[in-house]
Amino acid sequence: MTPRTPARPQMSVDEFEELARRAPEMVRLEFINGKVQVKPVPDGNHGAIVMWLLKQCMRQRPELSLYPEQGLKVEAYRKGRARPDGALAPDENFVGQGEWAEPAGVLMTVEVTSRDADTNRRDRVEKPDGYAGATIPIYLLVDRDARSLTVHAEPKNGEYRSRMTYDFGEVVELPEPVGITLETEKLKDYAD
C-alpha cells in the first residue's frame, strides 16, 4: 500500500467501502482524512450515554430519530466515511440510502469518547472537521474523560465557528435546528 500524504489517501473511497463490507462484525471501520480507522466497540457506559441521549431526543423532538452508528459521507467532496455514535435526523431520513448515507437532513451528530488511545485525535480533532465539512449543523461531543459536553455549531468552510463546553450536571441548550434541552446530571453516573 502506498504511504498516505495529504494529497494521497491510504486508498480510494471505493476500496475503503469494499474493505468495510468485508470486515468482521466486531470491527467497525471509518475513513477520515484519507486514513482507515478502527472505531472501538463501545462499553456499557458508552451505550448507556447513547441511550440516555436517545430518550431525551425522543421525548423533546418525537418527529426526529437518533440513529446509532449510521454511516455518513463526510468531509469535502464526500471523501470521508464516519459512523457517529448518533445521527439526529427526521424519521425515515436514511431510508433507501444504504450503509453510507448522504448527510443531508442530519441536524446533529454525536460522539461519546471511548477508552482508547485514538480518542483525542478522532473525536476531538478529526470528527469535528469532517462533520463541519459536511455542513452538519451541530456536533455534540460527550467527553467522559473531561466529564463534559462540547457543542460545536455554525459550520462554515469546514470548521465549526462556535464551540461551547459544559460540565456534566449543567443544563445544556442545544441550539436550533436541534432545539433540545439536556439536563446532564445523570451523565455523572456514566462517566467512568
N, C-alpha and C positions, 0 to 999 in steps of 0.2 A: 504494500500500500504506500502511496506517495505521501511524504510528510505534509502536514497541514500548514498553510500560511494564510494570512488574511485574505488573499486572492484565491487560494486553493483549498477548499474544504477537504476533509478526510475522504469523502465520497459524494456522489450525487444524491439528490433527494430521492430519486427512483431507487438507487441502490440501498439507501437507508430504509425506505419503506419495505423493500423486499426482506432486508435483514430483520426488521421489526416484526414482520409477519411470521418469520421462521423462528423467532426467539421462543424459548420455553415460557410457559405461562407464569412462572415465578420471577421472570425477568421482564422489567418494563424499561423500554428504551426511549430516549428523546434525542433530537438532533438540534443543538443550539450552537450558534456561531460556527457552523460548519464542522462541529465535533459531536461524535456519538457519545452519549452519556447514559449511564445506568441509573435509573431512579430507584432508590431503596424501597423495599416493601415496607409499608407502614406498620408501626407497632400499635398496641391497643389504645394508648393515649392519643396518638395521632388520629386514629379512627374516631375516637370519642369527640375530638375537637371538630372534625368534619361533620359528624352527625349533629353536634350542638348547633353549628352554623346552619346546616340544612334545615333544622327545625325552626330557627329564627327566621330564615328566609321564607319558609312555607307559611308561617304564622302572619308575617307582615306583608308579604307580596305573593299571595296564592296563585297569581297568574304567571309566576316565574318558577323555574326549577333550577336547583343547584345540581348540575350534572357532575358526578365524581369521575375523574380520570378520562374525560372526553378528550381525545386527541385533537389538537388545533394546529392549523398552519399559522405560523408566526414569523416575525422578522420581515425585513424589507423583501419585497417580491415573493413572499411566502416560501422562502427557502429554509425555514426552520420548522421543526415539529416538536411540540411540547404537550405534555399530559399534566395539566394543572390538577391539583387535588380537588378543585371545584371550578366549574364554569357556570356562572349565573346567566340564564338566558330565558326568553319566553318559552312556554311549554311547546314541545314539538319542534323547536328551533333546529335540531340536528337530524330530523327525520330524512332519510334518504341520502345522507352525506357520507356515510362510510366511516372508516376508522379515523381519518384525518379531515376534520371539518374546517370550512372557512370560518373566520372569527366574526363575520357579520352577525349582528344580533346579540353577541355576547356583551353583557353590561359590566361584568366583573369576573376576574379570575382570582383564585385563592390558592395560596401555597401555605402549608404548615411545615415548619422546619423539622427535619429528621435528625437522628443522632449519627451523622456520618461526616467524613472529612470534607466532602464537597459542598456542604450546605451553604457556606458563606458565598462561594463563587456562584453557585447555581441559583439559589433562592433570593439572595440579596443583591446580586450584581447582574447576572445574565438574564434571568427571567424578567425583571422589570423592563429591561431594554427590549426584549423580544415582544412582550405584551404591549408596550408603548408603540413599538414599530408596527404592530397590527392594529393600532388605534383602539384598543380595548379601553373603555373609559376609566375603569377602576381596577387596580391590582391590590389585593389585600394580603399582606404577609402576616401570618400568625407565628411569631417567633418564640418558641418555647425556651430557648437559651436566655434570651433577653427578657422573657416574661412580658412581652409587649405585642401590640398590633401596629403595623405601619400601613397607612392608607396612602397609596400612590394614586394621583388623579391628574387630570388635564394633560393627556398625551399630545405632544407636538414634536415633530421632527425626530421621532424615535426615542423620545425621553418623556418622562412624567415631570411636569413643571411644578407640581405640588406634592409634598410628602409630609405627612403628619404622623407622629408616633405617640401611642397611648399605652400606659401600663395596664397590665391585667387588673381588673377591678374598676377601671374607669368606664364611663359611658361614652360610646363611640358612635358618632353620627356619620353614616356612610353617605357621601354626597349624591346628588342626582347624577345619573339617572337611576341609581340604586335606591336611595331614599329609605334606608333601613337603620334603625337604632339598635345598637348592640349593648346590652348590659353584660359586661365581661367578667363579673366576679367569679362565675363558675369556672372560668379558664384557669384560675389558680389551682384547682383540683387536678388539672390535666398537664401542668407544666413539666412535671418530671418524667 
